[in-house]
């Protein structure tokens, strides 16, 4: 496979998308909410009716922890699902009556996280590297089956 192939650039593009959106979300949204948790908890939006505290906990979990997982490319689709959900709630419920200019950033994040959810993390991710490392290191079901077959001979 050529270094400058369309496939390689697609995986690099997914890395840039994952790392860019995830780092921005974690640093400028999740970390801020985590630092100011006690000040925000009583006034946090509760668009799903699950309580201010629970809403803020779920939001911080997605915006900080899932965003970090996304940057690493670990459990990427699950992290992207959580982030897409949080951005969807913000965009379609919490900010629904707002003018487009106010909800534009939520729409951009929503579209980016939804794209990662659909396409996956790409080959430049821990989701891609870990299974290959485990197989090479003697772990995994394929390696175990091969060892058992050779021992039976």
Order of alpha helices (4+ residues) and beta strands (2+ residues): alpha-alpha-alpha-alpha-alpha-alpha-alpha-alpha-alpha
